[in-house]
Amino acid sequence: MRLGILDTLGLAATLIFAIPVGLYGVESALAGRPALGVGLVVVAVLMVVLPRRLTTPADLPGAVVERVVGDAVKEPEADADEE
């Protein structure tokens, strides 16, 4: 899956916050607090994964337009002679 420029910037902004949480979770787990550490690592992973997987109400208009345009406009088939 290719990311656009805005998606890449959003992912970078998310990682700025998720990486310290994950690192603190690893440090906590190694320091003898495994429940806190594992919990924080899970939170850090969810910070990155959930925005990519969930559909929010703000995403619905774009998804509808993409589906309508995808059904209306078909990609031209490549001729065997051009290859």
N, CA, C and O atoms as a GROMACS GRO file, in nm:
protein
  332
    1MET      N    1   0.084  -0.116   0.000
    1MET     CA    2   0.000   0.000   0.000
    1MET      C    3   0.090   0.123   0.000
    1MET      O    4   0.175   0.140   0.088
    2ARG      N    5   0.070   0.208  -0.099
    2ARG     CA    6   0.151   0.328  -0.110
    2ARG      C    7   0.085   0.442  -0.033
    2ARG      O    8  -0.037   0.457  -0.034
    3LEU      N    9   0.167   0.522   0.032
    3LEU     CA   10   0.118   0.635   0.109
    3LEU      C   11   0.141   0.763   0.032
    3LEU      O   12   0.244   0.780  -0.034
    4GLY      N   13   0.044   0.853   0.039
    4GLY     CA   14   0.062   0.985  -0.018
    4GLY      C   15   0.146   1.070   0.075
    4GLY      O   16   0.188   1.026   0.182
    5ILE      N   17   0.170   1.192   0.034
    5ILE     CA   18   0.256   1.280   0.114
    5ILE      C   19   0.190   1.314   0.247
    5ILE      O   20   0.257   1.318   0.350
    6LEU      N   21   0.058   1.340   0.247
    6LEU     CA   22  -0.009   1.372   0.372
    6LEU      C   23  -0.017   1.251   0.464
    6LEU      O   24  -0.006   1.265   0.586
    7ASP      N   25  -0.038   1.133   0.406
    7ASP     CA   26  -0.039   1.012   0.488
    7ASP      C   27   0.098   0.986   0.550
    7ASP      O   28   0.108   0.945   0.666
    8THR      N   29   0.203   1.012   0.474
    8THR     CA   30   0.338   0.992   0.526
    8THR      C   31   0.367   1.090   0.640
    8THR      O   32   0.426   1.052   0.741
    9LEU      N   33   0.327   1.215   0.623
    9LEU     CA   34   0.346   1.313   0.730
    9LEU      C   35   0.265   1.277   0.854
    9LEU      O   36   0.312   1.294   0.967
   10GLY      N   37   0.144   1.227   0.834
   10GLY     CA   38   0.062   1.184   0.948
   10GLY      C   39   0.124   1.067   1.021
   10GLY      O   40   0.123   1.061   1.144
   11LEU      N   41   0.180   0.973   0.945
   11LEU     CA   42   0.247   0.859   1.007
   11LEU      C   43   0.370   0.904   1.084
   11LEU      O   44   0.396   0.855   1.194
   12ALA      N   45   0.446   0.997   1.028
   12ALA     CA   46   0.564   1.049   1.097
   12ALA      C   47   0.524   1.119   1.228
   12ALA      O   48   0.590   1.103   1.330
   13ALA      N   49   0.417   1.197   1.223
   13ALA     CA   50   0.370   1.265   1.345
   13ALA      C   51   0.325   1.164   1.450
   13ALA      O   52   0.350   1.182   1.569
   14THR      N   53   0.260   1.058   1.406
   14THR     CA   54   0.217   0.954   1.499
   14THR      C   55   0.338   0.884   1.561
   14THR      O   56   0.340   0.857   1.681
   15LEU      N   57   0.438   0.855   1.480
   15LEU     CA   58   0.557   0.788   1.531
   15LEU      C   59   0.634   0.873   1.631
   15LEU      O   60   0.698   0.820   1.722
   16ILE      N   61   0.628   1.007   1.614
   16ILE     CA   62   0.694   1.096   1.709
   16ILE      C   63   0.641   1.074   1.850
   16ILE      O   64   0.715   1.085   1.948
   17PHE      N   65   0.511   1.043   1.861
   17PHE     CA   66   0.452   1.020   1.993
   17PHE      C   67   0.455   0.873   2.033
   17PHE      O   68   0.464   0.843   2.152
   18ALA      N   69   0.448   0.782   1.937
   18ALA     CA   70   0.439   0.640   1.970
   18ALA      C   71   0.574   0.581   2.010
   18ALA      O   72   0.580   0.494   2.097
   19ILE      N   73   0.682   0.626   1.950
   19ILE     CA   74   0.813   0.568   1.979
   19ILE      C   75   0.854   0.591   2.125
   19ILE      O   76   0.899   0.496   2.189
   20PRO      N   77   0.840   0.711   2.181
   20PRO     CA   78   0.876   0.727   2.323
   20PRO      C   79   0.789   0.642   2.417
   20PRO      O   80   0.838   0.590   2.517
   21VAL      N   81   0.661   0.628   2.385
   21VAL     CA   82   0.573   0.545   2.467
   21VAL      C   83   0.620   0.400   2.462
   21VAL      O   84   0.628   0.333   2.566
   22GLY      N   85   0.652   0.351   2.343
   22GLY     CA   86   0.700   0.214   2.330
   22GLY      C   87   0.832   0.192   2.400
   22GLY      O   88   0.852   0.088   2.464
   23LEU      N   89   0.923   0.287   2.387
   23LEU     CA   90   1.053   0.273   2.454
   23LEU      C   91   1.038   0.274   2.606
   23LEU      O   92   1.105   0.198   2.675
   24TYR      N   93   0.952   0.360   2.657
   24TYR     CA   94   0.929   0.361   2.800
   24TYR      C   95   0.866   0.229   2.846
   24TYR      O   96   0.894   0.179   2.954
   25GLY      N   97   0.780   0.174   2.760
   25GLY     CA   98   0.721   0.044   2.792
   25GLY      C   99   0.825  -0.066   2.799
   25GLY      O  100   0.820  -0.151   2.888
   26VAL      N  101   0.919  -0.066   2.706
   26VAL     CA  102   1.027  -0.166   2.707
   26VAL      C  103   1.114  -0.148   2.832
   26VAL      O  104   1.149  -0.245   2.898
   27GLU      N  105   1.148  -0.023   2.862
   27GLU     CA  106   1.229   0.004   2.982
   27GLU      C  107   1.156  -0.039   3.109
   27GLU      O  108   1.218  -0.094   3.200
   28SER      N  109   1.026  -0.014   3.115
   28SER     CA  110   0.948  -0.054   3.233
   28SER      C  111   0.944  -0.205   3.246
   28SER      O  112   0.955  -0.259   3.356
   29ALA      N  113   0.927  -0.274   3.133
   29ALA     CA  114   0.923  -0.421   3.138
   29ALA      C  115   1.056  -0.478   3.184
   29ALA      O  116   1.060  -0.574   3.261
   30LEU      N  117   1.165  -0.419   3.138
   30LEU     CA  118   1.297  -0.468   3.177
   30LEU      C  119   1.332  -0.431   3.322
   30LEU      O  120   1.415  -0.496   3.385
   31ALA      N  121   1.267  -0.326   3.374
   31ALA     CA  122   1.294  -0.282   3.511
   31ALA      C  123   1.212  -0.358   3.614
   31ALA      O  124   1.222  -0.330   3.734
   32GLY      N  125   1.132  -0.454   3.570
   32GLY     CA  126   1.058  -0.534   3.666
   32GLY      C  127   0.911  -0.504   3.676
   32GLY      O  128   0.843  -0.556   3.765
   33ARG      N  129   0.858  -0.421   3.588
   33ARG     CA  130   0.715  -0.392   3.586
   33ARG      C  131   0.658  -0.440   3.451
   33ARG      O  132   0.628  -0.359   3.364
   34PRO      N  133   0.644  -0.571   3.436
   34PRO     CA  134   0.605  -0.625   3.304
   34PRO      C  135   0.464  -0.585   3.260
   34PRO      O  136   0.441  -0.565   3.141
   35ALA      N  137   0.371  -0.574   3.353
   35ALA     CA  138   0.234  -0.539   3.314
   35ALA      C  139   0.229  -0.398   3.255
   35ALA      O  140   0.169  -0.376   3.150
   36LEU      N  141   0.294  -0.305   3.322
   36LEU     CA  142   0.299  -0.167   3.272
   36LEU      C  143   0.374  -0.162   3.139
   36LEU      O  144   0.330  -0.094   3.046
   37GLY      N  145   0.485  -0.232   3.130
   37GLY     CA  146   0.566  -0.229   3.009
   37GLY      C  147   0.492  -0.284   2.889
   37GLY      O  148   0.492  -0.223   2.782
   38VAL      N  149   0.431  -0.400   2.906
   38VAL     CA  150   0.358  -0.462   2.795
   38VAL      C  151   0.238  -0.374   2.758
   38VAL      O  152   0.206  -0.359   2.640
   39GLY      N  153   0.172  -0.319   2.858
   39GLY     CA  154   0.058  -0.230   2.830
   39GLY      C  155   0.099  -0.109   2.747
   39GLY      O  156   0.028  -0.071   2.654
   40LEU      N  157   0.211  -0.049   2.781
   40LEU     CA  158   0.257   0.068   2.706
   40LEU      C  159   0.303   0.032   2.565
   40LEU      O  160   0.282   0.110   2.472
   41VAL      N  161   0.364  -0.083   2.548
   41VAL     CA  162   0.402  -0.126   2.414
   41VAL      C  163   0.278  -0.150   2.329
   41VAL      O  164   0.275  -0.115   2.211
   42VAL      N  165   0.176  -0.209   2.389
   42VAL     CA  166   0.050  -0.230   2.316
   42VAL      C  167  -0.013  -0.096   2.278
   42VAL      O  168  -0.063  -0.081   2.166
   43VAL      N  169  -0.011   0.000   2.368
   43VAL     CA  170  -0.064   0.133   2.337
   43VAL      C  171   0.013   0.196   2.222
   43VAL      O  172  -0.047   0.256   2.132
   44ALA      N  173   0.144   0.184   2.222
   44ALA     CA  174   0.226   0.242   2.115
   44ALA      C  175   0.194   0.177   1.981
   44ALA      O  176   0.184   0.246   1.879
   45VAL      N  177   0.178   0.046   1.980
   45VAL     CA  178   0.144  -0.023   1.855
   45VAL      C  179   0.006   0.020   1.807
   45VAL      O  180  -0.014   0.043   1.688
   46LEU      N  181  -0.089   0.030   1.898
   46LEU     CA  182  -0.224   0.072   1.859
   46LEU      C  183  -0.226   0.216   1.809
   46LEU      O  184  -0.308   0.249   1.723
   47MET      N  185  -0.139   0.302   1.860
   47MET     CA  186  -0.132   0.440   1.812
   47MET      C  187  -0.096   0.444   1.665
   47MET      O  188  -0.140   0.534   1.593
   48VAL      N  189  -0.018   0.349   1.619
   48VAL     CA  190   0.025   0.348   1.479
   48VAL      C  191  -0.075   0.272   1.392
   48VAL      O  192  -0.105   0.314   1.281
   49VAL      N  193  -0.127   0.160   1.443
   49VAL     CA  194  -0.209   0.071   1.361
   49VAL      C  195  -0.353   0.120   1.347
   49VAL      O  196  -0.408   0.116   1.237
   50LEU      N  197  -0.414   0.164   1.454
   50LEU     CA  198  -0.556   0.200   1.449
   50LEU      C  199  -0.591   0.310   1.350
   50LEU      O  200  -0.689   0.295   1.278
   51PRO      N  201  -0.516   0.418   1.341
   51PRO     CA  202  -0.554   0.520   1.242
   51PRO      C  203  -0.549   0.470   1.099
   51PRO      O  204  -0.620   0.522   1.013
   52ARG      N  205  -0.467   0.369   1.070
   52ARG     CA  206  -0.458   0.314   0.934
   52ARG      C  207  -0.572   0.217   0.905
   52ARG      O  208  -0.612   0.201   0.790
   53ARG      N  209  -0.624   0.150   1.010
   53ARG     CA  210  -0.723   0.044   0.991
   53ARG      C  211  -0.867   0.088   1.010
   53ARG      O  212  -0.958   0.033   0.948
   54LEU      N  213  -0.890   0.186   1.096
   54LEU     CA  214  -1.027   0.228   1.126
   54LEU      C  215  -1.079   0.328   1.023
   54LEU      O  216  -1.004   0.410   0.970
   55THR      N  217  -1.207   0.320   0.996
   55THR     CA  218  -1.273   0.418   0.910
   55THR      C  219  -1.350   0.512   1.001
   55THR      O  220  -1.436   0.469   1.077
   56THR      N  221  -1.319   0.639   0.991
   56THR     CA  222  -1.387   0.739   1.073
   56THR      C  223  -1.496   0.807   0.991
   56THR      O  224  -1.496   0.795   0.868
   57PRO      N  225  -1.587   0.877   1.054
   57PRO     CA  226  -1.690   0.947   0.978
   57PRO      C  227  -1.632   1.048   0.879
   57PRO      O  228  -1.694   1.077   0.776
   58ALA      N  229  -1.515   1.102   0.907
   58ALA     CA  230  -1.453   1.196   0.814
   58ALA      C  231  -1.402   1.126   0.689
   58ALA      O  232  -1.387   1.189   0.584
   59ASP      N  233  -1.374   0.995   0.698
   59ASP     CA  234  -1.324   0.919   0.584
   59ASP      C  235  -1.435   0.870   0.492
   59ASP      O  236  -1.407   0.834   0.378
   60LEU      N  237  -1.559   0.868   0.537
   60LEU     CA  238  -1.668   0.811   0.459
   60LEU      C  239  -1.692   0.882   0.326
   60LEU      O  240  -1.707   0.813   0.225
   61PRO      N  241  -1.698   1.016   0.320
   61PRO     CA  242  -1.721   1.079   0.189
   61PRO      C  243  -1.614   1.043   0.087
   61PRO      O  244  -1.646   1.019  -0.030
   62GLY      N  245  -1.489   1.039   0.128
   62GLY     CA  246  -1.382   1.002   0.036
   62GLY      C  247  -1.394   0.858  -0.010
   62GLY      O  248  -1.367   0.828  -0.127
   63ALA      N  249  -1.434   0.768   0.079
   63ALA     CA  250  -1.451   0.628   0.042
   63ALA      C  251  -1.566   0.611  -0.057
   63ALA      O  252  -1.557   0.531  -0.150
   64VAL      N  253  -1.674   0.685  -0.036
   64VAL     CA  254  -1.788   0.677  -0.128
   64VAL      C  255  -1.749   0.729  -0.266
   64VAL      O  256  -1.781   0.666  -0.366
   65VAL      N  257  -1.681   0.842  -0.271
   65VAL     CA  258  -1.640   0.898  -0.400
   65VAL      C  259  -1.543   0.803  -0.470
   65VAL      O  260  -1.552   0.784  -0.591
   66GLU      N  261  -1.451   0.745  -0.396
   66GLU     CA  262  -1.356   0.651  -0.455
   66GLU      C  263  -1.426   0.530  -0.515
   66GLU      O  264  -1.390   0.483  -0.623
   67ARG      N  265  -1.525   0.479  -0.444
   67ARG     CA  266  -1.598   0.363  -0.496
   67ARG      C  267  -1.679   0.399  -0.620
   67ARG      O  268  -1.682   0.322  -0.716
   68VAL      N  269  -1.746   0.517  -0.619
   68VAL     CA  270  -1.827   0.558  -0.734
   68VAL      C  271  -1.737   0.582  -0.855
   68VAL      O  272  -1.769   0.536  -0.965
   69VAL      N  273  -1.628   0.652  -0.837
   69VAL     CA  274  -1.537   0.679  -0.948
   69VAL      C  275  -1.473   0.550  -0.997
   69VAL      O  276  -1.454   0.531  -1.117
   70GLY      N  277  -1.440   0.461  -0.905
   70GLY     CA  278  -1.381   0.333  -0.945
   70GLY      C  279  -1.476   0.249  -1.028
   70GLY      O  280  -1.432   0.177  -1.118
   71ASP      N  281  -1.607   0.256  -0.998
   71ASP     CA  282  -1.705   0.183  -1.077
   71ASP      C  283  -1.733   0.250  -1.210
   71ASP      O  284  -1.762   0.183  -1.309
   72ALA      N  285  -1.725   0.383  -1.214
   72ALA     CA  286  -1.759   0.456  -1.337
   72ALA      C  287  -1.644   0.459  -1.436
   72ALA      O  288  -1.666   0.451  -1.557
   73VAL      N  289  -1.522   0.472  -1.388
   73VAL     CA  290  -1.406   0.485  -1.475
   73VAL      C  291  -1.325   0.357  -1.468
   73VAL      O  292  -1.281   0.315  -1.361
   74LYS      N  293  -1.306   0.295  -1.582
   74LYS     CA  294  -1.227   0.172  -1.588
   74LYS      C  295  -1.091   0.202  -1.647
   74LYS      O  296  -1.077   0.288  -1.735
   75GLU      N  297  -0.990   0.132  -1.599
   75GLU     CA  298  -0.855   0.146  -1.652
   75GLU      C  299  -0.850   0.088  -1.793
   75GLU      O  300  -0.906  -0.020  -1.817
   76PRO      N  301  -0.784   0.157  -1.886
   76PRO     CA  302  -0.772   0.100  -2.021
   76PRO      C  303  -0.684  -0.024  -2.018
   76PRO      O  304  -0.582  -0.029  -1.948
   77GLU      N  305  -0.724  -0.123  -2.094
   77GLU     CA  306  -0.646  -0.246  -2.099
   77GLU      C  307  -0.525  -0.227  -2.189
   77GLU      O  308  -0.535  -0.167  -2.296
   78ALA      N  309  -0.412  -0.277  -2.145
   78ALA     CA  310  -0.289  -0.265  -2.224
   78ALA      C  311  -0.294  -0.366  -2.337
   78ALA      O  312  -0.334  -0.481  -2.318
   79ASP      N  313  -0.254  -0.323  -2.456
   79ASP     CA  314  -0.249  -0.412  -2.570
   79ASP      C  315  -0.126  -0.500  -2.560
   79ASP      O  316  -0.024  -0.460  -2.506
   80ALA      N  317  -0.136  -0.619  -2.612
   80ALA     CA  318  -0.024  -0.712  -2.611
   80ALA      C  319   0.088  -0.663  -2.702
   80ALA      O  320   0.204  -0.698  -2.681
   81ASP      N  321   0.055  -0.582  -2.803
   81ASP     CA  322   0.156  -0.532  -2.896
   81ASP      C  323   0.247  -0.429  -2.833
   81ASP      O  324   0.362  -0.413  -2.875
   82GLU      N  325   0.198  -0.357  -2.731
   82GLU     CA  326   0.278  -0.251  -2.670
   82GLU      C  327   0.388  -0.308  -2.580
   82GLU      O  328   0.488  -0.240  -2.557
   83GLU      N  329   0.372  -0.426  -2.530
   83GLU     CA  330   0.470  -0.484  -2.436
   83GLU      C  331   0.586  -0.537  -2.505
   83GLU      O  332   0.678  -0.589  -2.440
   0.00000   0.00000   0.00000
